Amino acid sequence: MKKLLAMTAVAALTLSANAFAQEGKAVYDKACQICHSMGVAGAPKAHDAAAWEPRLAQGMDTLVSTVKTGKGAMPPGGMCTDCTDEDYKNAIDFMSK
């Protein structure tokens, strides 16, 4: 019975985490802005549509994969330790407009 309750709790937490994706600006403010506000180490600046255009052309799944594995000076996951793929998509969407 305890095992079933634990499994149910984990499933509920997983669903709630996925149901409540973080807003793009919130993710940017806590994890992305330190580099993307100034273009540190070649990071495309936030709200520089021209800089983001060739990256967006690669597709959102490719961009999320790049964030998750890291690139250049950006560590795996960027600076977000609790982000889901949806959170990363929201942050990219926020920064690219």
C-alpha positions in Angstrom: 0.0 0.0 0.0 2.8 2.4 0.9 4.5 1.7 -2.5 1.2 2.5 -4.3 0.8 5.8 -2.4 4.4 6.8 -3.2 3.9 6.0 -6.9 0.7 8.0 -6.9 2.4 11.0 -5.3 5.2 10.9 -7.8 2.7 10.7 -10.7 0.7 13.6 -9.3 3.9 15.8 -8.9 5.0 14.9 -12.4 1.6 15.9 -13.8 1.5 19.1 -11.9 5.0 20.1 -12.9 4.1 19.6 -16.5 0.7 21.3 -16.2 2.3 24.5 -14.8 5.1 25.4 -17.1 7.1 28.5 -16.1 6.5 31.6 -18.1 9.2 32.6 -20.5 10.0 35.9 -18.8 10.3 34.2 -15.4 12.8 31.6 -16.8 14.7 34.4 -18.6 14.9 36.5 -15.5 16.2 33.7 -13.2 18.4 31.8 -15.6 19.0 33.3 -19.0 19.4 37.1 -18.7 22.9 37.0 -17.2 24.3 36.0 -20.6 21.5 36.8 -23.1 21.0 40.4 -22.0 24.6 41.3 -23.1 25.4 38.6 -25.6 28.1 37.0 -23.4 30.3 34.5 -25.2 28.2 34.9 -28.4 24.8 34.2 -26.8 22.1 35.8 -29.0 20.8 38.8 -27.2 17.3 38.8 -25.9 14.8 40.5 -28.2 17.2 40.7 -31.1 15.0 39.0 -33.7 17.7 39.1 -36.4 20.1 37.2 -34.1 17.5 34.6 -33.3 16.2 34.1 -36.8 18.8 31.6 -38.0 18.6 29.7 -34.7 14.8 29.5 -34.9 15.1 28.2 -38.4 16.7 25.1 -36.9 13.4 24.3 -35.2 12.4 24.6 -31.5 13.2 20.9 -30.8 16.8 21.5 -31.9 17.1 24.6 -29.8 15.7 22.9 -26.7 18.2 20.0 -27.3 21.0 22.5 -27.5 20.0 24.1 -24.3 19.8 20.7 -22.6 23.2 19.6 -23.7 24.9 23.0 -23.6 26.9 24.9 -26.2 30.0 26.9 -26.0 30.1 28.7 -22.6 26.5 27.7 -21.9 26.4 24.7 -19.5 23.9 21.8 -20.0 20.5 23.2 -19.0 21.7 26.7 -19.3 21.5 28.1 -15.8 18.1 26.6 -15.1 18.1 23.7 -12.7 14.4 23.1 -12.6 13.3 23.7 -16.2 11.3 21.4 -18.3 11.4 21.3 -22.1 8.2 23.5 -22.1 10.0 26.0 -19.8 12.9 26.2 -22.2 10.6 26.7 -25.2 8.8 29.5 -23.3 12.2 31.2 -22.5 13.4 30.9 -26.1 10.0 32.2 -27.4 10.4 35.2 -25.0 14.0 36.0 -25.9 13.5 35.6 -29.7 10.8 38.3 -30.0 
